[in-house]
Each structure stands twice: as structure tokens, then as C-alpha cells.
Amino acid sequence: MTSTQGFHQLPTPVTLEGNGVMLVPLTLEHAADLEKAAADGELWQLRVTSVPEPGTALAYIETALKGQEEGHMLPFAIVQQSTGDIIGTTRYHDIIAPVARLEIGYTWYAKRWQRTHVNTTCKLLLLQHAFQRLGAAVVGWRTDNFNHASQRAIERLGARKDGVLRHHALRRDGTVRDTVMYSLTAGEWPEIEKHLQYQLSSRHAD
């Protein structure tokens, strides 16, 4: 891609930070720390997620970086700012420049960071960057039909359910999943941003 096309600017590696969390460009050097994060809760055992199994983090990152080189992914490592520890990963994916669309996914956190402010913070940072810097028209999410926790988390963000793609993709165990699709438009974003900021301020006030 040689022009921004539908975006104000194309998604390129960038560091985002807020509320004690940093999203930094994912690199091969993060492989060992990513495996350590995945080991907290043995997250690869969840059949409805894409968490790398032991010994596969390097290949996982290589695939993400190949997607970045091809222009349809932008992966991040999630860092606890106070310690520098890698606590998970996320990425933009299915980037479609002509219509200024991208999705947020491949997101997972070490077990001890689940159900904390981290997920809301990461989504706020990614959405602010997508809508306010890149000029995205729409941001989407997709998840396994049996990943009810993910569906609830996406819905808490204020995204709208677009529908279900039946018999859509393979799971790691070889079964075929239905995929639940969600999206958020640029016009909806200002109110959602206020909602996420309120959620974070309320959590920190507890």
C-alpha cells in the first residue's frame, strides 16, 4: 500500500500508553516473555482462544509480523509500565485501507491481569488511536460463538453485534466454529470514549 486511501494515515508501529499500561510494537525479542505470560493460567488450553502453546511463541510472533509486513496486521506487546513485564498481546488485524476499516483481536492477558483495568485501558488506547489518529470509519471484533467471556467484554465496550458467520473458521482442536461479529463506527465513538473513561475512573476510585 502506497497511500493512506481511506485512512488519514496507514497503521504503522507505534507505542501507546495510559493508566500504567503500554502497548509497544511486538518483536521477536518478546517471545520468551510472551510464553511466560501465557503460562500464567496455561491459557493455551482454552480451545476458543489463539494463545500460543509452549514453544510456539516465536512462530506466533513471526506470523503476526508477516501480517504486519503484508499490511493487514499491526501487533502489540502489552507491558506493565511500572515493572516492564510483558503481560499479554493484542493487535489490529483485517486492516482494509480502502474503506478505513480494521479489527481488534488476538487479545489475551496473563491470568492475574484478567478482570482488571488492563483490558479497558488497552481498548481505549487502541480505539483512540484508530479513530482519532488513523481516521478509521469502523472498528470491528470477532470471537468464537462459545467464547462467552469475550462476547461480554466486547459488549461492555459498547460495540454492536453485527451477526454470526456460521461454520466460519477452524479452532485449534480441528472443530469448526461460528464467529460472532461486532463493530463500532466513528460516529458512535465519542460517546463510547466517554463511557470507557468513566469505567476507568470509577474502577480507580474503588
WODAQUI-V199098 format. One record per pair of residues at least 6 apart in sequence whose C-alpha atoms are under 7 Angstrom apart, sorted by the first residue. I is the first residue (numbers start at 1). J is the second residue. If there is no record, write none. Layout:
i: <I & I>
j: <J & J>
This chain:
i: <4 & 4 & 5 & 5 & 6 & 6 & 6 & 6 & 7 & 7 & 7 & 7 & 7 & 8 & 8 & 9 & 10 & 11 & 11 & 12 & 13 & 13 & 14 & 14 & 15 & 15 & 15 & 15 & 16 & 16 & 16 & 16 & 17 & 18 & 19 & 20 & 20 & 20 & 21 & 21 & 21 & 22 & 22 & 22 & 22 & 23 & 23 & 23 & 23 & 24 & 24 & 24 & 25 & 25 & 25 & 26 & 26 & 26 & 27 & 28 & 28 & 31 & 31 & 33 & 34 & 34 & 34 & 35 & 35 & 37 & 37 & 37 & 37 & 38 & 38 & 40 & 40 & 41 & 41 & 43 & 44 & 44 & 44 & 47 & 47 & 47 & 48 & 48 & 48 & 48 & 50 & 52 & 64 & 64 & 67 & 68 & 72 & 72 & 72 & 73 & 73 & 73 & 73 & 73 & 74 & 74 & 74 & 75 & 75 & 75 & 76 & 76 & 76 & 77 & 77 & 77 & 77 & 78 & 78 & 78 & 78 & 79 & 79 & 79 & 80 & 80 & 87 & 87 & 88 & 88 & 88 & 89 & 89 & 89 & 90 & 90 & 90 & 90 & 91 & 91 & 91 & 91 & 92 & 92 & 92 & 92 & 93 & 93 & 93 & 93 & 94 & 94 & 95 & 95 & 95 & 96 & 100 & 100 & 100 & 101 & 101 & 101 & 101 & 102 & 102 & 102 & 103 & 103 & 103 & 104 & 104 & 105 & 117 & 120 & 124 & 130 & 131 & 136 & 137 & 137 & 138 & 138 & 138 & 138 & 139 & 139 & 139 & 140 & 140 & 140 & 141 & 141 & 141 & 142 & 142 & 142 & 142 & 143 & 143 & 143 & 143 & 143 & 144 & 144 & 144 & 144 & 145 & 145 & 145 & 145 & 157 & 158 & 159 & 159 & 159 & 160 & 160 & 160 & 161 & 161 & 161 & 162 & 162 & 162 & 163 & 163 & 164 & 164 & 164 & 164 & 165 & 165 & 165 & 166 & 166 & 167 & 167 & 167 & 168 & 168 & 168 & 168 & 169 & 169 & 169 & 170 & 170 & 171>
j: <10 & 97 & 97 & 98 & 97 & 98 & 99 & 100 & 97 & 100 & 134 & 135 & 136 & 134 & 135 & 134 & 134 & 74 & 134 & 74 & 25 & 74 & 24 & 25 & 22 & 23 & 24 & 25 & 22 & 23 & 24 & 125 & 23 & 121 & 121 & 80 & 81 & 82 & 79 & 80 & 81 & 78 & 79 & 80 & 81 & 76 & 77 & 78 & 79 & 76 & 77 & 78 & 75 & 76 & 77 & 75 & 76 & 77 & 61 & 58 & 61 & 57 & 58 & 86 & 57 & 86 & 88 & 54 & 57 & 86 & 87 & 88 & 110 & 51 & 110 & 110 & 111 & 110 & 111 & 51 & 51 & 52 & 53 & 171 & 172 & 173 & 144 & 146 & 147 & 171 & 106 & 60 & 73 & 75 & 73 & 74 & 93 & 94 & 95 & 91 & 92 & 93 & 94 & 95 & 91 & 92 & 93 & 90 & 91 & 92 & 89 & 90 & 91 & 86 & 88 & 89 & 90 & 86 & 87 & 88 & 89 & 85 & 86 & 87 & 86 & 87 & 109 & 110 & 108 & 109 & 110 & 107 & 108 & 109 & 105 & 106 & 107 & 108 & 104 & 105 & 106 & 107 & 102 & 103 & 104 & 105 & 102 & 103 & 104 & 105 & 102 & 103 & 101 & 102 & 103 & 102 & 136 & 137 & 138 & 136 & 137 & 138 & 139 & 138 & 139 & 140 & 139 & 140 & 141 & 140 & 141 & 141 & 200 & 196 & 196 & 136 & 186 & 186 & 185 & 186 & 183 & 184 & 185 & 186 & 183 & 184 & 185 & 182 & 183 & 184 & 181 & 182 & 183 & 179 & 180 & 181 & 182 & 150 & 151 & 179 & 180 & 181 & 177 & 178 & 179 & 180 & 177 & 178 & 179 & 180 & 196 & 192 & 182 & 183 & 184 & 182 & 183 & 184 & 181 & 182 & 183 & 181 & 182 & 183 & 180 & 181 & 178 & 179 & 180 & 181 & 178 & 179 & 180 & 178 & 179 & 176 & 177 & 178 & 176 & 177 & 178 & 179 & 176 & 177 & 178 & 176 & 177 & 177>
